[in-house]
Amino acid sequence: MSGIRKMFDLAGPNSINLGLGEPDLDPPKEAIAGMNRAASAGLNKYGPTAGIMELRNGVAKWFSKYGGNLSGENVMITPSGSSALLEATQAFIEPGDEVLVPSPGFVIYSPHTVLAGGKPLEYKLKEGSFTPDIEDMKKLISSKTKMIVVNSPANPTGGVLDEKTYKAILDIAEDHNVMILSDEVYDAYIYEGKHYSFLPHLDKAVVVNGFSKMMAVTGWRMGAIFSDKRTMEDLIKMQYHVCASPNMPAQYGILNALPVMNEYLSNARKIFKARRDLISKRINDIDGMRITPPKGSFYAFPSYDLKMRSEELANTLAKNGLICTPGSSFGKYGEGHLRFSYAADEKKINAGMDILGDVIGKLRSE
């Protein structure tokens, strides 16, 4: 089990939980209406393995803002972004293949590689900006390298790719004939800069996105994967063996909500940016802790100066009523950090930071 879930299981009834990345916003009412209408109309049976074509076309249109001349045939609807990532590794990684994964990076990239028989190798992210260290990535490339996993905006760091790094990753993929697996599920939440998507480069990349975070429907478990027509055939085949077909009523809910998402997300970004600013200030006001305000997603990944492993510190905080995630859960380069989700409201953030400040203060004075 991941460190995120372990900490979640420690949460007492009165704990401040800043551990899970789950937006506390209400979903668009159009999403709920569309799902309910479909379920009431009897659309509760198996559907096409790749998802209903109306939604595939709608999703292609929505994400065409990033370029790439997308059509519905480039899209498969999946039961969550997580399953999309699993299906990509199962479809394309063979035993012995090496996969470069970001560190600190999301907890499932390395296990998915192992489940496919591959070997994960962690490449460093730069402290502060948490963008990929291209030189470290190049050192890890070998004749066995099959895939590079990229995540922007990132979980757990909030890092966002800049144009120079984005182009460098494309160059590496071209030079070494390596596939890019780009996890872009937080693309809607960028507060500074722009999103550099790999969607215009489906000859080199498979791109994963999702609706759980975008529409605040984490319990629906709905995502999407994008590829060229050559690789899509393999992904559809893999999805058939994973789940047969994605959730039918939820697909109609997402389809019904897409036309209102610009307005919905504009409001959501304002809310999360204010929370980002609040948690960053509160963290930097604590002696011994430091964070550069993250540019995207809704995670804060501060460093601390205590001579204590992050798992021990997170457990100490949990005993004092604050749930967060140790940085070590996200790879070897995550040690010395904690992850806090600011998908919770300001009251919880302030209460959590009060506990954090008290605990860190006591530990530094010992």
Number of C-alpha atoms within 10 A of each C-alpha: 7 14 18 20 12 13 21 18 10 15 18 15 8 8 18 23 23 25 26 20 19 18 22 12 15 9 18 21 13 19 22 18 16 20 22 16 15 17 17 11 10 10 17 13 10 12 14 15 19 25 23 19 15 13 21 23 18 19 23 22 15 15 17 15 12 14 12 16 13 23 17 20 17 24 27 29 30 30 20 22 24 21 21 27 27 20 24 25 24 21 19 15 23 15 12 14 19 24 29 24 26 28 26 29 29 19 19 16 23 22 15 22 27 20 14 20 17 23 22 22 19 22 26 23 22 15 18 16 18 25 24 27 15 17 11 13 20 12 9 15 19 10 10 14 22 22 25 24 23 24 26 26 29 28 25 28 35 25 29 29 24 16 12 8 16 19 13 14 18 17 13 18 18 14 9 13 14 21 22 26 24 22 28 23 25 24 22 20 24 22 18 12 12 16 20 19 20 25 26 16 16 20 16 20 24 24 28 28 26 25 19 21 26 21 23 17 22 17 9 15 19 25 24 26 26 30 25 19 14 11 18 21 15 15 23 23 15 20 25 14 11 14 13 16 21 25 21 20 22 23 24 24 23 25 20 21 20 19 13 13 18 12 9 16 16 12 11 18 18 13 15 24 22 14 21 25 13 17 24 20 15 19 24 15 13 17 13 15 17 20 20 19 26 27 25 30 32 29 28 28 30 23 22 20 13 14 10 12 14 23 21 11 22 22 18 16 21 22 14 17 21 29 29 27 31 26 30 22 25 28 19 15 20 24 20 21 29 25 28 29 26 30 24 22 15 17 10 17 22 16 14 24 22 15 17 19 18 13 16 20 14 9 14 12 6 5
